[in-house]
């Protein structure tokens, strides 16, 4: 919803990134169709999201909510893979697929996202 709102107003909005842009912030930057400015020193980080669910000793998800979380996270993984593949180098993408946090320095952030 946030990205849709931003994109509906993309001609009037400039996203200015400072400090750290991690996790979901990378998603917003990737899907935003307007102007983005990356300030000097920005560091980015891409990783798979984490979530908590309860399982019993039989390795069964405890609740309907937990089952829905898992279903949604499968879709999130597809989206995360798409973004990571588009913005990371081959070596970075391999680390990402292993579940590692992958850091992007200022130059890489600027090259990927500044419009």
Sine and cosine of phi, psi and omega as CSV:
sin_phi,cos_phi,sin_psi,cos_psi,sin_omega,cos_omega
0.00,0.00,-0.68,0.73,-0.03,-1.00
-0.87,0.50,-0.73,0.68,-0.03,-1.00
-0.91,0.42,-0.62,0.79,0.05,-1.00
-0.87,0.49,-0.70,0.72,0.02,-1.00
-0.89,0.46,-0.71,0.71,0.03,-1.00
-0.89,0.47,-0.70,0.71,-0.03,-1.00
-0.92,0.38,-0.52,0.86,0.08,-1.00
-0.90,0.43,-0.39,0.92,-0.03,-1.00
-0.88,-0.48,0.40,0.92,-0.13,-0.99
-0.85,0.52,-0.46,0.89,-0.01,-1.00
-0.97,0.23,-0.23,0.97,-0.02,-1.00
-0.93,-0.38,-0.03,1.00,-0.09,-1.00
-0.84,-0.54,0.68,-0.73,0.19,-0.98
-0.83,-0.55,0.83,-0.55,0.07,-1.00
-0.99,0.11,0.81,-0.58,0.02,-1.00
-0.92,-0.38,0.87,-0.49,-0.09,-1.00
-0.97,-0.25,0.78,-0.62,0.07,-1.00
-0.68,-0.74,0.39,-0.92,0.02,-1.00
0.96,0.27,-0.93,-0.38,-0.05,-1.00
-0.86,-0.51,0.64,-0.77,0.14,-0.99
-0.82,-0.58,0.96,-0.29,-0.11,-0.99
-0.77,-0.63,0.43,-0.90,0.20,-0.98
0.84,0.54,-0.88,-0.47,-0.06,-1.00
-0.90,0.44,-0.45,0.89,0.04,-1.00
-0.89,0.46,-0.57,0.82,0.06,-1.00
-0.90,0.43,-0.64,0.77,0.05,-1.00
-0.86,0.51,-0.72,0.70,-0.01,-1.00
-0.87,0.48,-0.73,0.69,0.00,-1.00
-0.88,0.47,-0.65,0.76,-0.04,-1.00
-0.91,0.42,-0.69,0.73,-0.09,-1.00
-1.00,0.06,-0.26,0.96,0.00,-1.00
-0.94,0.34,0.73,-0.69,-0.07,-1.00
-0.98,-0.18,0.05,1.00,-0.03,-1.00
-0.99,-0.14,-0.27,-0.96,-0.05,-1.00
-0.98,0.22,0.70,-0.72,0.03,-1.00
-0.79,-0.61,0.71,-0.70,0.07,-1.00
-0.87,-0.50,0.83,-0.56,0.04,-1.00
-0.98,-0.19,0.89,-0.45,-0.02,-1.00
-0.98,0.19,0.46,-0.89,-0.02,-1.00
-0.81,0.58,0.66,-0.75,0.06,-1.00
1.00,-0.02,-0.06,1.00,-0.01,-1.00
-0.90,0.45,0.67,-0.74,0.10,-0.99
-0.86,-0.51,0.70,-0.71,0.05,-1.00
-0.93,-0.36,0.32,-0.95,0.06,-1.00
-0.52,-0.85,0.74,-0.68,-0.01,-1.00
-0.87,-0.49,0.69,-0.72,0.05,-1.00
-0.31,-0.95,0.24,-0.97,0.15,-0.99
-0.96,0.28,0.60,-0.80,0.03,-1.00
-0.94,0.33,0.35,-0.94,0.03,-1.00
-0.90,-0.45,0.50,-0.86,0.04,-1.00
-0.45,-0.89,0.40,-0.91,0.00,-1.00
-0.94,-0.33,0.75,-0.67,0.14,-0.99
-0.70,-0.72,0.36,-0.93,0.03,-1.00
-0.97,-0.24,0.73,-0.68,0.08,-1.00
-0.83,-0.56,0.48,-0.88,0.04,-1.00
-1.00,-0.04,-0.04,-1.00,-0.06,-1.00
-0.90,0.44,-0.31,0.95,0.04,-1.00
-1.00,0.06,0.04,1.00,-0.04,-1.00
0.93,0.36,0.50,0.87,0.05,-1.00
-0.98,-0.18,0.65,-0.76,0.07,-1.00
-0.90,0.43,0.69,-0.73,-0.15,-0.99
-0.95,0.31,-0.61,0.79,-0.14,-0.99
-0.72,-0.69,0.24,-0.97,0.08,-1.00
-0.88,0.47,-0.61,0.79,0.03,-1.00
-0.86,0.51,-0.69,0.72,0.03,-1.00
-0.88,0.48,-0.64,0.77,0.03,-1.00
-0.90,0.44,-0.63,0.78,0.03,-1.00
-0.92,0.38,-0.63,0.78,0.05,-1.00
-0.86,0.51,-0.73,0.68,-0.01,-1.00
-0.88,0.47,-0.67,0.74,0.02,-1.00
-0.87,0.48,-0.72,0.70,0.01,-1.00
-0.91,0.42,-0.63,0.78,-0.03,-1.00
-0.92,0.38,-0.48,0.88,0.09,-1.00
-0.90,0.44,-0.65,0.76,0.05,-1.00
-0.93,0.36,-0.63,0.77,0.04,-1.00
-0.87,0.50,-0.63,0.78,0.01,-1.00
-0.88,0.47,-0.68,0.73,0.03,-1.00
-0.86,0.51,-0.69,0.72,0.01,-1.00
-0.91,0.40,-0.67,0.74,0.03,-1.00
-0.89,0.46,-0.68,0.74,0.04,-1.00
-0.88,0.47,-0.67,0.74,0.00,-1.00
-0.87,0.49,-0.74,0.67,-0.01,-1.00
-0.90,0.43,-0.75,0.66,-0.04,-1.00
-0.87,0.50,-0.68,0.73,0.00,-1.00
-0.89,0.45,-0.56,0.83,-0.02,-1.00
-0.97,0.25,-0.50,0.86,-0.15,-0.99
-0.94,-0.35,-0.31,0.95,-0.08,-1.00
-0.99,-0.11,0.42,-0.91,0.15,-0.99
-0.94,0.33,0.20,-0.98,0.00,-1.00
-0.86,0.51,-0.71,0.70,0.00,-1.00
-0.91,0.42,-0.66,0.75,0.03,-1.00
-0.90,0.45,-0.66,0.75,-0.01,-1.00
-0.90,0.44,-0.61,0.79,0.05,-1.00
-0.88,0.47,-0.68,0.73,0.04,-1.00
-0.89,0.45,-0.68,0.74,0.03,-1.00
-0.85,0.53,-0.73,0.69,-0.03,-1.00
-0.91,0.42,-0.39,0.92,0.07,-1.00
-0.99,0.16,-0.08,1.00,0.01,-1.00
1.00,-0.08,0.18,0.98,0.00,-1.00
-0.99,0.12,0.46,-0.89,0.19,-0.98
-0.96,0.28,0.74,-0.67,0.00,-1.00
-0.90,-0.43,0.85,-0.53,-0.06,-1.00
-0.99,-0.12,0.62,-0.79,0.01,-1.00
-0.90,-0.44,0.81,-0.59,0.01,-1.00
-0.98,0.19,0.08,-1.00,-0.07,-1.00
-0.82,0.57,-0.74,0.68,-0.05,-1.00
-0.88,0.47,-0.67,0.74,0.01,-1.00
-0.92,0.40,-0.67,0.74,0.04,-1.00
-0.86,0.51,-0.72,0.69,-0.02,-1.00
-0.88,0.47,-0.71,0.70,-0.02,-1.00
-0.91,0.41,-0.58,0.82,-0.04,-1.00
-0.97,0.22,-0.72,0.69,-0.26,-0.96
-0.95,-0.31,-0.39,0.92,-0.06,-1.00
-0.93,0.37,0.75,-0.66,-0.01,-1.00
-0.80,-0.61,0.00,0.00,0.00,0.00
